Every structure is written in C-alpha cells, then in structure tokens.
Amino acid sequence: MALTALRTNPIAQVSVREQLRGLDDAGVVGAFLGGEERAFQELVDRYQGRLLNFVYRTIGDRDRAEDLVQEVFIRVYRHIGRFDRSKKFSTWIYTIASNLAKNELRNRSRNPLVLFQAIRAKFEDEDRPLQFEDTQYKPDDLFRKRHLREMVERSVGQLPAHHREVFVLRELEGKSYEEIAEITGVNLGTVKSRLNRARTAFAEIIEPMVK
C-alpha cells in the first residue's frame, strides 16, 4: 500500500496514520526507510507496551525496564537500515531487548550493593494487603485477575535468568520456538530444554500459592 504524502492537509495527515496502522511491520519499516518519519512512531506504538512487559518480567525492575525500552528504540532508530527485511521485525526488536536485559542482569550481579537493593525493594513491593484478605470475601473478577497476575509475576521472578527469559517469551509473549532460538542466540534443543525446566520450576513455585 502506498502512503499518501499530502503533508499540508490535516485530513491527509490522518489518512497517513490510518494507512500506517493498516500495514504489517515490514510495510511500516519500508515506509520509514522511504522517508516517512511517522512510521517510526507506529513501530513504537506497536511494541512499547509489549517490550516493557517482557523486559520488566525479565529483570524485575519496572523503572529500569522503562529506561531499557527507550534504549531499544534508540538502537532501532539508529540501526534500522541494517535490518534484514527478509526476517521478522518482531524477532529483531525482541533480540535487541533481550540483549539489553541480559546485560542489565549481568551488570547487576557484579554489583552486590545494587543486588541487595533490588532484593530489598522486591520484598517491600510484595508486602501487600492481599496477604491479609478475608478468606470469606468473594473477590470480583478484576481483583482475581490482579491477584493471579501478581502470583504469576512473583513466580516468574524466582526462575533462573536463562529459564525466565524463555518462559516469558513462550508463555507470556507467545513466541514460537524458532523465534525464541533466534532472539536468545541458542539452538532449538536448548530452548526446549530450558522451557521444560522453566515450566516444571514455575509449577512447583506457584502451586502453594493457588491451593
């Protein structure tokens, strides 16, 4: 689909945004490389929330996750010309996010003070009134969903980093085994092995919470 370049007409401006929303990722990337700057915002709109959830679940620090997602888009903007357009854009951007998250965890593990602060903050964050709820009270759907989400996040956070990454990509992001292998840089057999172990560990961690 060709983009209409009538930049001085407000109606045409809306039309361009609508056309961008109707394109697949490859089409939006092509539009951006062709000089349509608004196409980059379309990519941000499509991936910002998803990447934030992925990185946050991987590193366990929402503020830092927001910083890293900003860095992801900076790198995409700078290097999108190198992107192999025969590949999936989603795989490429998730690979960038995955690498930044791994670096964050690696750097954190080398700094005992940062690690201690992160652990302390995690415990403080989990000390919620939910622990003291009346068991006779029947929560509404929104409350149940929130409680379940918190249990899942807490359980995922206890998985080893390399297991947590594949678990989040597969179970929470819905990526295929092949995409996960490309994103993480390991072979398909290793992805499946890590995922099986992650699923087993996750089940063992969350089981006492849902009884």
C-alpha positions in Angstrom: 0.0 0.0 0.0 1.4 3.4 -1.0 1.4 6.2 1.5 -0.2 9.5 0.5 2.3 12.3 1.1 0.0 15.3 1.3 1.7 16.8 4.4 0.0 20.2 4.4 -3.5 18.8 4.6 -4.7 17.8 8.1 -7.1 15.3 6.6 -4.2 13.7 4.7 -2.2 13.6 7.9 -4.9 11.5 9.5 -5.1 9.3 6.4 -1.3 8.6 6.6 -1.6 7.5 10.2 -4.6 5.3 9.3 -2.6 3.8 6.4 0.4 3.1 8.6 -1.9 1.3 11.1 -3.1 -0.9 8.2 0.4 -2.0 7.2 2.2 -5.0 8.5 5.6 -4.5 10.2 7.6 -4.9 7.0 5.4 -2.2 5.4 5.9 0.2 8.2 9.6 -0.3 8.2 9.7 0.2 4.5 7.7 3.5 4.9 10.1 4.7 7.5 13.1 3.9 5.3 11.4 5.7 2.5 11.3 8.9 4.5 8.0 8.7 6.4 9.1 9.7 9.9 5.6 9.0 11.4 6.2 5.3 10.6 8.7 5.1 13.5 6.0 6.2 15.9 3.8 3.5 14.6 6.5 0.9 15.5 6.8 2.5 18.9 3.0 2.3 19.4 3.0 -1.4 18.4 5.9 -2.6 20.5 6.5 -0.3 23.5 4.0 -1.9 25.8 4.9 -5.5 24.8 8.6 -4.8 25.2 8.1 -3.1 28.6 6.3 -6.2 29.9 9.0 -8.5 28.5 11.9 -6.6 29.9 10.2 -6.0 33.3 9.4 -9.7 33.7 13.0 -10.5 32.8 14.8 -8.0 35.2 12.1 -7.3 37.8 12.6 -3.6 37.9 9.9 -1.5 36.2 11.7 1.8 36.2 14.9 0.3 34.8 12.8 -1.6 32.3 11.3 1.7 31.0 14.9 3.0 30.5 15.9 -0.1 28.7 12.9 0.0 26.4 13.8 3.6 25.5 17.3 2.4 24.7 15.8 -0.4 22.5 14.0 2.2 20.3 17.1 4.4 20.2 19.0 1.5 18.8 16.3 0.6 16.4 16.2 4.2 15.1 19.9 4.3 14.6 20.4 0.9 13.0 17.1 0.1 11.2 18.9 0.5 7.9 20.9 -2.7 8.8 17.7 -4.7 9.5 17.4 -7.7 7.2 13.9 -7.1 5.8 13.6 -10.8 4.8 13.3 -11.5 8.6 10.6 -10.7 11.1 10.9 -7.2 12.6 9.4 -8.5 15.9 12.2 -11.1 16.2 14.9 -8.4 15.6 13.5 -5.9 18.1 13.0 -8.6 20.8 16.6 -9.7 20.2 17.7 -6.1 21.0 15.6 -6.0 24.1 16.8 -9.4 25.2 20.4 -8.5 24.9 19.9 -5.3 26.9 18.0 -7.2 29.6 20.8 -9.8 29.8 23.4 -7.0 30.1 21.4 -5.5 32.9 21.3 -8.7 34.8 24.9 -9.4 34.3 25.9 -5.9 35.5 23.6 -6.2 38.5 25.1 -9.5 39.5 28.6 -7.9 39.6 27.4 -5.2 42.0 26.5 -6.6 45.4 25.0 -3.2 46.6 22.7 -3.0 43.6 21.7 -6.6 44.0 20.9 -6.1 47.7 18.8 -3.0 47.0 16.9 -4.8 44.2 16.1 -7.8 46.5 15.1 -5.5 49.4 12.8 -3.5 47.0 11.3 -6.7 45.7 10.4 -7.9 49.2 9.0 -4.5 50.1 6.9 -4.4 46.9 5.5 -7.8 47.7 4.3 -6.9 51.2 0.8 -6.1 50.1 -2.5 -6.2 51.9 -3.5 -9.1 49.7 -1.8 -11.4 52.3 -4.4 -10.3 54.9 -7.6 -10.5 52.9 -10.7 -12.1 54.4 -10.9 -15.6 53.0 -14.7 -15.5 53.3 -14.8 -12.5 50.9 -15.6 -13.3 47.3 -13.5 -11.0 45.1 -14.7 -9.7 41.8 -13.2 -10.7 38.5 -10.8 -7.7 38.4 -9.5 -8.5 41.9 -8.9 -12.1 41.0 -7.1 -11.2 37.8 -4.9 -8.8 39.7 -4.1 -11.4 42.3 -3.4 -14.1 39.7 -1.1 -11.7 37.8 0.8 -10.9 40.9 1.3 -14.6 41.7 2.5 -15.2 38.2 4.9 -12.3 38.2 6.3 -13.3 41.6 6.7 -16.9 40.5 8.4 -16.0 37.2 10.7 -13.7 39.0 12.1 -16.7 41.0 13.2 -18.6 37.9 16.9 -18.6 36.9 17.5 -15.8 34.4 18.1 -18.1 31.4 14.9 -20.1 32.2 12.9 -17.0 32.9 13.8 -15.5 29.6 12.5 -18.4 27.5 9.4 -18.9 29.8 8.4 -15.2 29.3 9.0 -15.3 25.6 7.0 -18.5 25.1 4.2 -18.5 27.8 3.7 -14.7 28.2 4.7 -13.3 24.8 3.6 -16.3 22.6 6.8 -16.5 20.6 7.5 -19.7 18.6 10.4 -21.9 19.5 12.2 -20.8 16.4 11.8 -17.1 17.3 13.0 -17.7 20.8 16.1 -19.5 19.5 16.9 -16.5 17.3 16.2 -14.0 20.0 18.2 -15.7 22.7 21.0 -16.9 20.4 20.8 -20.6 21.4 19.8 -23.7 19.4 16.3 -25.1 19.3 17.1 -28.1 21.5 18.4 -25.8 24.3 15.3 -23.6 24.0 13.1 -26.6 24.5 15.2 -28.0 27.4 15.2 -24.7 29.2 11.5 -24.2 28.6 10.7 -27.6 30.0 12.7 -27.0 33.1 11.2 -23.5 33.5 7.7 -24.9 33.3 8.5 -27.5 35.9 10.0 -25.0 38.2 7.2 -22.5 37.7 4.6 -25.1 38.5 6.4 -26.0 41.7 6.8 -22.4 42.8 3.2 -21.3 42.1 1.4 -24.4 43.3 1.4 -23.5 47.0 0.1 -20.0 46.1 -3.0 -21.3 44.4 -4.1 -24.0 46.9 
